[in-house]
Structures are given as structure tokens and as C-alpha cells.
């Protein structure tokens, strides 16, 4: 399955980073690009459980393709969410089932920086996305 255009752009951005400090800075910049969720959207119904930080996920569908928005109270996690959404927004449920999250973050050069709790949190987000699809 080919990468969405925005995901390819992120991959190109991260390929130019020489170390973790550059990647962390870039990650936070990507997180700042997330459209903010309203107070009403940051409710318990939209909260993703299984994350140490607070994460909210809002989804709707257009002709069977996912349109997701997310937010978190943690800066690095917002960046990871932005990159996750770049990878999965616009996919169908069938296409979503083929996404390998670990491989995506490995391609970005971020897998070594994902602590077990952060990995578990991202997997909880992906699981919630699959439920919403």
C-alpha cells in the first residue's frame, strides 16, 4: 500500500535528521500542526484509554474513508499522533487493518525512542481508530 502524500512528506523530513534532538524538535513541530479540538470534543466519550497521557480522538467518515482528529496534553505525544494521523487519515477500514504502526515509526527513525508505555498508548490509539472505522 502506498503512503499518503502527507506521510511521504513527513518521511522525507525525518530522513534528514541526524539524531534524536533533531527528531524530537521536528516531532514537536508536527504536533503543533494538529488542529485543536474544542472543549466539547475533549470529553470522556472521545478519550482514548490505555495512554498514560490524556488523548482524545474524534472520527468521522466520508464515503467510507476515515477523517480523524486528535489531541493530547503531552507535546511529544501530540507529534506522534500527528504522524499517526498522517499515515491513516483517508484510509478505508480494510486499508487501516494493513497498517503496521511499528514499521511506520521505524521508517521515521522514531521506534527506539518509543518507550513501552508510549508504544502501548499509540497501539491503544490505533485500536480505537480501528473500532471507530
C-alpha positions in Angstrom: 0.0 0.0 0.0 1.4 3.4 -1.0 1.9 6.2 1.6 -0.4 9.2 1.6 1.3 12.3 0.2 1.5 14.0 3.7 3.0 10.8 5.2 5.6 10.8 2.4 6.5 14.4 3.2 6.9 13.6 6.9 9.1 10.6 6.0 11.3 12.9 3.9 11.5 15.5 6.7 12.6 12.9 9.2 15.1 11.3 6.9 17.2 14.5 7.1 17.5 14.3 10.9 20.9 13.2 12.2 19.9 12.4 15.8 17.3 12.3 18.5 17.4 16.0 19.3 16.6 17.0 15.7 13.9 14.3 15.6 12.3 15.5 18.9 12.3 19.1 17.7 10.7 18.0 14.4 8.2 15.8 16.2 7.0 18.7 18.3 6.7 20.9 15.2 4.5 18.3 13.6 2.4 18.1 16.8 1.8 21.9 16.6 0.2 21.3 13.2 -2.7 19.3 14.7 -6.0 21.2 14.5 -7.1 21.9 18.1 -10.1 20.0 19.5 -12.9 22.1 21.1 -13.6 21.8 24.8 -16.7 19.8 23.9 -14.7 17.3 21.8 -12.3 16.8 24.8 -14.8 14.8 26.6 -14.8 11.3 28.2 -16.5 9.7 25.1 -13.6 10.8 22.9 -10.9 9.9 25.4 -8.5 7.0 24.5 -7.9 4.8 27.4 -4.6 2.9 27.7 -2.5 6.0 27.4 -0.6 7.5 30.4 -1.2 11.0 29.0 -4.7 12.2 28.1 -5.5 11.6 24.5 -8.7 12.4 22.7 -9.7 11.1 19.3 -12.6 12.3 17.1 -13.5 10.5 13.9 -16.0 10.8 11.1 -16.2 9.1 7.8 -16.7 10.4 4.3 -17.7 7.7 1.7 -16.1 5.0 3.9 -12.8 6.9 4.4 -11.7 7.9 7.8 -11.2 11.5 8.8 -9.6 11.7 12.2 -8.5 14.5 14.6 -6.7 14.0 17.8 -5.1 15.9 20.7 -3.1 15.2 23.8 -1.9 17.1 26.8 1.7 15.9 26.1 3.8 17.7 23.5 5.8 14.7 22.2 2.6 12.6 22.1 0.9 15.3 20.0 3.7 14.9 17.5 3.4 11.1 17.4 -0.4 11.5 17.0 0.1 13.9 14.1 2.4 11.4 12.4 0.0 8.6 13.1 -2.9 10.6 11.6 -0.8 11.4 8.5 -0.4 7.7 8.0 -4.1 6.6 8.5 -6.3 9.6 7.6 -8.3 8.9 4.4 -8.0 5.2 4.6 -10.8 2.7 4.5 -11.3 0.2 7.3 -9.8 -2.6 5.1 -6.7 -0.4 4.3 -6.4 0.5 8.0 -6.1 -3.1 9.0 -3.0 -3.4 6.9 -1.1 -0.5 8.6 1.9 -1.7 10.6 2.4 1.0 13.2 5.8 -0.3 14.4 7.1 -0.3 10.8 5.8 3.3 10.2 7.6 4.7 13.3 10.7 2.6 12.4 10.7 4.3 8.9 10.6 7.7 10.6 13.5 6.7 12.8 11.4 7.1 16.0 10.9 3.5 17.1 13.9 3.4 19.5 12.6 6.5 21.3 9.2 4.9 21.9 9.1 3.8 25.5 7.0 0.7 26.2 4.3 2.9 27.8 4.3 5.3 24.8 4.1 2.3 22.4 1.2 0.9 24.3 -0.5 4.2 24.2 -0.1 4.5 20.4 -1.3 1.0 20.0 -4.4 1.9 22.1 -5.0 4.9 19.8 -4.7 2.6 16.7 -7.0 0.1 18.3 -9.6 2.9 19.0 -9.2 4.1 15.4 -10.0 0.6 14.1 -13.0 0.4 16.4 -14.3 3.7 15.0 -13.7 2.6 11.4 
